[in-house]
Amino acid sequence: MRIYLIGFMGCGKSSFGRRLAKKLEYPFVDLDEEIEQRAGKSIDEIFKMEGEATFRKMEQEVLLDTIIHKKAVIATGGGTPCFEDNMDFMNAEGVTVYLRMSTLSITHRLENAKKVRPLVHGRKGEELHEFINKTLAHREAFYLQSHCLIKGETVKPDQVIALVFG
């Protein structure tokens, strides 16, 4: 079974996905890492040099390629469900799990992140908080189409396993 982890940037899809994959003994796929590997440059460089539209096209190609995995935990990018028919694809080809976090938690994580994300580059404090509020309000319509919703701040692999395999 493919398990697609979705949610806003900084909600822990990659770090949690690795733990969940290990517990399930499934391969782990991080879409952002796959994109960087294929492009030979960072997500930030892709955004700066080629633009978001090119990035989203690459993202969809990598997402569609996850079909080769019969079983996998797949960490998507925060915007992945919101473009093209990506959410429909993930819901049809696996189980989608929305790691839902409060705007305050996301703001805190992004302000303290080691890696700067292209969409929040240069934003801090209230400006960052407002950006997250606005962007999350748009994206949540897609995120809420997921099969499972779980609180991201306290998520544990066993909770997701119970929801998915219940």
N, C-alpha and C positions, 0 to 999 in steps of 0.2 A: 504494500500500500504506500502511496505517496502522501506525505504530510507536508502541506504548504503552510509555512508560518508567515502571517501577514500582520501589519501594524505600522505605526508611524516610525520614522527614523529615530533611533536611539532607544526603542522599547525593548531591545535585547534579543531580537530574532536570531542573530548569528550566535551569540554566546549561549543562549538557551538551546538553540537548535543543535549545537555540538553536544551538549549534555544529553538531550533527548535521543539523538542518534546513537550515542554510545550506549545508553540504557537499552535501546531497542535492538542494538547491534545492526543498525541500518547505515548505509553510506550517508554522508552529509554533503549537501550541495549549497554553497553560498552564491547566489546569483551575481552579486557585486564582484566577488572574487573571480568568478568565471568570466565576466565581462572584461575585467582588468587583464586577465591572462590572455584572452583572445585578442584584445586590442593592443596589448603590449604597452599600456599606459594606465594611469590611475583614473578613477571616476572623475575626479576633479579636473584632470587634464582633458578628458573627453568633453566635459561640459564647457570648459574654457575654449578649447580649440575647434570643436565640432558642433557644439550646441546641444541643448536638451533633446531636440527632435531626433538627432542621430543616436544619442544615448538610449532613448526609448525604443528605437528600432532594434538596436543591439540587444537591449534587455528582453524584448519580446522573442527574438531569435533564440537566446539562451534559455528562456522559459520554455519555449516549445520543445527544445532539445531535452528537457527533463523527462520526457515521455520514454526515453530509453531505459530509465530506472524503473524496475518493477516495485522496488521498495526503496524509499529514501526519505530523509527529512530535508526539506528545501527551505532555506531562508530567503525570502524575497526582499526586494528593495521597498522602501516605504511607499513609493508611488506605483509600484508594479500593478496592483489591482485596479488602478484608476485609468489605465490607458488601454486602447484597443479593446479586445474582448478577453483580456487576460484573466479577469475574475471568473468569467464563464468557463474558460479553459481549465483553470485550477479546480473549480467546483466539479467539473465533469471528469477530470482525470485523477482526482485524489480527494483528500479531506483538507479543508482550509480551517486554520485555527487563528483567530484574531487575538493577538496579545494586546489587550486594551489597557492603556495607561492614562492617568490624568495629565492635563496640560502642564500642571506644576511639576510633576515627576519628569515628564519629557524635557521641560525647560531646564531643570536641574541637571539631568544627564547630559544634555547637549552642551550646556555651559561648561561642564567639567570633562568633556570628552577629549581624548588624546588626539583623535582624528577629526579634522574639521570637515563638515559635510558641505558640498557645493551650494545647496539651496539655503543654508543658514550662514554662509561665510560672511564675517563682518557684523553679524547681528548679535547683540548682547542685551541682557536685562529685559526691560519692558518691550523693546523692539522685537526681541526674540520671542518673548511670550505672546505678543500680538500676532506675529507671523504663524506661530504654532496653532494658536486659536483659530485663525482664519483658514489655514491649510487643512487642519484636522476637521473643521466643520464641513469642508468640501469632500474630503477623502472618506470620512466615516460612512457616508452613504454606500460606498463600495465595500469598506471593511465589514459592515454589518450584514453583508450577503454571505459571510462565511458560515460554514457548518457549525463551528464551535467558537464560543467567546469565553475568554478567561482573563482574569485580572493579571496584568503583566508584572506588576510590582512584586508579587509574591508567588508567581508560577513555579511549579515543581514538575519534573518529568512525569511522576506518577499520576498527577492530576490530568495531564493531557492524555496519557495512556488510557486512563479510565474513561475519559470523554470519547476518545476516538474508537477504542476497542470495546468499551463498556459492556 
